[in-house]
Amino acid sequence: MNWKFWQKRKDSDKPKKKKTKTREWVDAIVFAVVAATIIRVFFIEAYTIPSGSMERSLLVGDFLFVSKVNYGARVPMTPIAFPFAHHTMPLTGTKAYWDGVQWKYRRLPGFQDIKRNDVVVFNFPEGDTVVLERQDDNYYQMQLRGESRESIWSQFHVVSRPVDKRENFIKRCIAIAGDTIAMRNGLAVVNGTPSPLVGTGGFGYTVEFNTAEVNLKLFEDMGFKIGPTALPTVFRFEGTPDLVKELKKSPYIKSVTEELTPSEEYDPLIFPHDKNRKWNLDNYGPFVVPKKGWTVKLDSLNMPLYERAIRIYEGNKLEKVGNDWMINGQKATTYTFKMNYYWMMGDNRHASADSRYWGFVPEDHIVGKALFIWLSLDGEGSFLNKIRWSRIFKGIH
């Protein structure tokens, strides 16, 4: 096989000319780029934790390796792209791909399916439309918060991105295709069974002290993240349930209250943004996560949940004509899903933008499974203490 495909073949009977140093360097660089790209696309890829949504399980500054082979490598859907760049060139800020050529979703065979509690990297489902000046914000959530579409498009540069060039997110899979998911007082319930938060996962708590003279450093050293409130003796703590048990033993504590949104209190930012469902961050559902081959009835109860999946993720023309739903110009009373979907949530439950806000993750958005941390840097640490040595080569569970 001709591995140096960029070179012209030469007749074997002709004497070989000695390569120049420049030619040798070009050959080596091209080979390295091709080999590294193949490894990155089909085998393993490095990933950095950008936010605290998986706090304690994964920290900001953790560098991970993500396996493409566990679930099966996804064949590139946008094949013409600059090597080692995701969607944006690092120096110029311009687009790092050309979306004039788009391939259909295909995935190579893997050796396992996504399981509940797997830590998964995926393309952000609502990253199809992006405001370039506010890329950390969600275009659809901006509108839910009151910004009009016309205002956004007139003030900013808005672009659309293909599936495999949308922002990479990392969350824990709480429910797989076919599961029934609900949330009750901050606790996920899957198929009717409570699904406890993993040991490193955290919640938010309001903590009141019986004195204003408290050394908060003691509690930060325990592992809490602490923020102020308007009252001098009341603070907001983020920590695990196990840490809270230890906190309550302190003689300085007057009360500890978990921050939970009451049931029946409607939050318009929570999926599916349906005022007829009084759902919020801590209380919603139950409903079914779509599974390939599952048929759903098209009615006013189901459409708020499944309309985006049918229309956007599965690429159908969906419209309502009178009291009837039309799919690709044909009247339909049911729809059978073509893909599997997943429900992803962050371990830091009260500081995570996840499926509770934007819904299902389609299988064609799945990038890979997080394996282990190969480097961890503390952005607030001193020069000598910047590396978190205890986290290096730590497996991700």
N, C-alpha and C positions, 0 to 999 in steps of 0.2 A: 504493500500500500504506500502511496506517495504522501508521506506526512508533510513534506515541504511543498504543498500544493500551490504556493504563490510563485514558485520557481518554474521556469520552463524545463522540460525534459531534454536531455542531451543524448546523442548517440554514444553508446558505451565504447565504441572503438576509437573515438577521438580522444586525444590526450587532454587530461583535466588541467584547467588553469587554476593556479593557486588563488584562493579567495583573498580579497583585500580585507583589511581589518574592519572597514566600514560595512562590507557585505556580511562578515561574520557577526557583527553586532546586530545588524538588521535581522538576520536569520534567527539569532538567539532571542531577540525581543519579540518578534512575531510568534515564534514557537511558545514563548512564555505566556504571551497574552492569550493565545488560543487555548493552551492547556489550562490556564487559570480560569478562563471563561467557562470551559466545559465543566471543571470542578465546581465552580460557583453555581452554575445553572442546574446541574444534574446530581450533584453529590452533597456538598456542604457549603454553607455561606456564613460569613461573620455578620453579627447584628449587635447594635448598641441599644441599651435601655435609655430612652429619652425622657421618660416621665415617671412619676411615683405611683402609677396606677396598680403596679404589682408589688408595691412596697413591702419589704421584709422578705418576701419570696425572692424578688429581684429588685435591685437597687439602681438608682440613677448612677450611671458610670460603670455598670456591669457590661462587659463585652462577652457575647455568647457565640457559640457555634450552633447553627440550625441545620438539622438534617433534612435533605430533600428526598432521601431514599426510603425513610420509614413509611410515609404515606404514598410514596411514588412521586417522582419528579414531574412537575408540570412542564410540558413543552412550551417554549416561549410563545406568547400570543402576539407580542410585538417584536418580531425578529430583528428589525433594523434598529440598533441602539448602540450608543457609545459604551465600550467595555468599562466595567467597574463603576459606572454611574447608574443611579436608579431612574429618577425622572428629571433631574436638573443637573446641569454641568456645574462643578464646584466653584469655578472662578468667574465665569461669565453670567451664571444664573439663567442661561437659556435652556431650552428643552434638550434633553439628552437622548431623544429617540425620534424616529419618524413613524407616524401612525398611518401612513398611506398604505401600508401592507399590514393586514391583521389576519392571524391564523385562528382557526377554531380551537376551542378548549379541548386539549388532550392531555392525558396523564399516563406516565409509564407505570407498570405494576409496582406496588410497594409490598412490604411484608407485614403491614398491620393497618388496621382501620383506626380512625380517630376514636379515642375512648374518653369517657367522662373523666375530668380532672387532668387530662393532658394539657401541657402548656404549649400553645400553638401560635405560630407567626402566620399572619394572613394580610391580604390587602384590604384596606379600609373600605367597606362596602359603599359608604356615602362619599367616598373620595373621587367619585366620577366627575364632580364639578367643584372647582377650587378657585377661591379668591386669592390671587397671587400675593397681594399686599397683606393678607391675613391668613396665611397658610396654616397657622395653628388653630384657626377657628373652623367650624363646620358650616358650610354654605347653607345647608337646610336648617340648622339650628339658628343661624342668624335670622332667617325669616320667621321662625317660630317665636323668636324673642321680639319681633315687631318690626324688623327692617324689611322694607318692601323689595321685591325682586327688581323693580325698576330703579330704585335707589342704589342697590348694590351694583347693578350693571352700569349705571351712569358714573359712579364714583371710582370703580376699581376695574382691574383687568381680571376677567373671569375666563378660565380655561376648562376644558374637559380632558380627562385622562382615561386611557384604556385600562382594563382590569389589572394587568400585571405591572402597570406603572403607577398605580395608586399607592398612597403612603402605607408602609408596613406597620402593623400593630401587633402587639403580643398580649394575649390574655389566656385565661384558663377556660377550657371547654366545660361548661356546666351541664349542658344537655345536647345529646346527639340527635340525628334525624329520627323522627318518629316518637321522640319523648314528649311527654306533657310537662310543661314547666310552669311554675308559679313562684311567687315570693310572698312570704308571710312574716311580717315584722322583722325584715332584714335577713331572713333565712330562706335560702333557695329550697324549693320542694320539687323533686323530680319524680314523676310517675307516682305521686302521692306519698313519697318518702322524703323526710327532711334530709337535706344534703349539707352537713356541717361544713363550716369554713375550714380550710386547711389550717394547720397549726400556726403558720406564719402570717395568715391573713388578718387584716385589722378593720376596726370600725372606729367611728368617731364618738367621743364621750364628752359630756359637760361635767367638769369636776369642780366642786366647791370646797374650799379649804376653810377651816375654822379660825384662820389667822391670815393676815396679809404678809407676815414675816415668814416666808417659805423659800427655801433654796430649791428652785426648780431644776437646777443642775442634777440633783440627786435622782429626779424622776426621768430626766433625759438620759442619764446613764443607765437606767433600767431598760431603755429602749423606746420610750414614748417620744412622739413629736408633739410639741406644745405650742399653742397659739393663745394670744390674749383675747379678752372680751372687754366689754365696757365696765365691768365690775372688777375691783382690785383683788377680790378673793376667788374669782371664778375664771377658769381657763378651759380651753378646748384641747383635749388630749386625743391623739390617734394612737391606737395600740391594739394588741391582740387580747382576746378574752382571758388568756392565761396571765398576761401582764396585769390586767385589771383586777384579777383575784389578789395578786400581790399588792397592788395599789391600795385596795380597800383595807389592808392590814395596818396602814400608816395611821398614827394617832393624829395627824394633821388633817385628815380627810373628814369633811362633813357629809358630803353626798357625791355619788357617781351616777350619772344618768346617761344611758345610751341614747344617742341621737337617732330617733326613728320618726319617720313621717307617719302620722296616723292613717289608718285605712280609711277609704272613702274620701281622702283629700286629693283632689285632682291636680296633677302636674302636667301642663301642656307639653313640656319638653320630653316626657317619657313616651316611648313607643307604645302603641301606634298613634299617639297624638289625637286620641278620639275622646271628645268630651263626654260621650255616652258611657265610657269606661272610666270610672273614677280611680285611676291607677297612679302610682307614684313610685319613687325609687325603692321603697321598702315593701310595698304591697301591690301586687299585680297578678294577673292570670286567674285561672289556668288557661293554657292554650297549647296547641300541638305544634312542634317544630317540624316543618315540612320534610318529607322523605320521598326519594325517587319512587314513582309509582303510586304515591298516595293521592287520592282524589278528594277534593274539597268542594263543597257546595258554594256557589257564588251567590251570596246574599248580603244584606246590610250588616249582619253580625260578623261575617268572615272577611269581607273585603278590606276593611281598614287594616287587618293583620297581614293579608297576603297579596294585596294589590301591587305593591312595589316588587315583590318577588316575581309575580306573574309578568308584569309589564317590563321592568328594567332588567332584572337578573336573568330571566328566561327569554327576553327579547320578543315579546308579543305586543301587537297593537291591541290595546284594551280600551274600550270606551263604553259608556252607558248611554243607551238610547231609550228614552222613556223609562220604563221599569225593567228593561232587559239589558243584560251585559253582552257585548259583542267582542269576540276574540278573533282578530285577524279577519274581520268582516263577517264572521259567522256568529249567529246567536248561540250562546252557551249558558247552561245552568250549572255545569261543574267544570273543574279543571284538574288535570292529572299532572303532577310535578315531574320535571325531567331531571332534576338534580337533588342531591341531599343538601341539607342546611344544618347549621349549628348555632348554639346559643353560647356566646363568649362573655365572660365577666372578669374584671380585675379583682385580685385578692384584697386590695385596699378599697373595700366596698364603697366607702363614702367619699372617695376621691378618684373615681374611675369613670371615664366616658366609655361605655361599653354597650352591649346589646340592649340594655335597659333603655338606652337613648335612641339607638338606630336600628335595632332589630336583628334579623337573621344574617348569618354569614354563609354565603353560597359556597359549595364545594370548589368551584372554579377560582375562588379567591384564596384558597389555602396555599400557603407557601411551604411550610414545613414544621417539624417538631423541634422545639428547643431542647438541646442536649446537655450542655455544661458551660460553665463560666470559665473562660481562659484568661481573663484579666479583669480586675475591678479597681477603679480609680475613684477616690473620694475628692470631689471638686472643692470641698471646704478644708481638706487636710493640708498640713504643711508639706514642704518639699520631701522631707524624710518619711512622713507618714501618709503620703498620698495613695500608696498602693494598699489595698485591703488584702493582705496576704492570706488571711483565713478563707477567703472566698475563691481563690484561684483553683481551678480544676474541680470546683464543686458541681455536682450533678444537679439537674433541675427536675424537681418532682412536684 
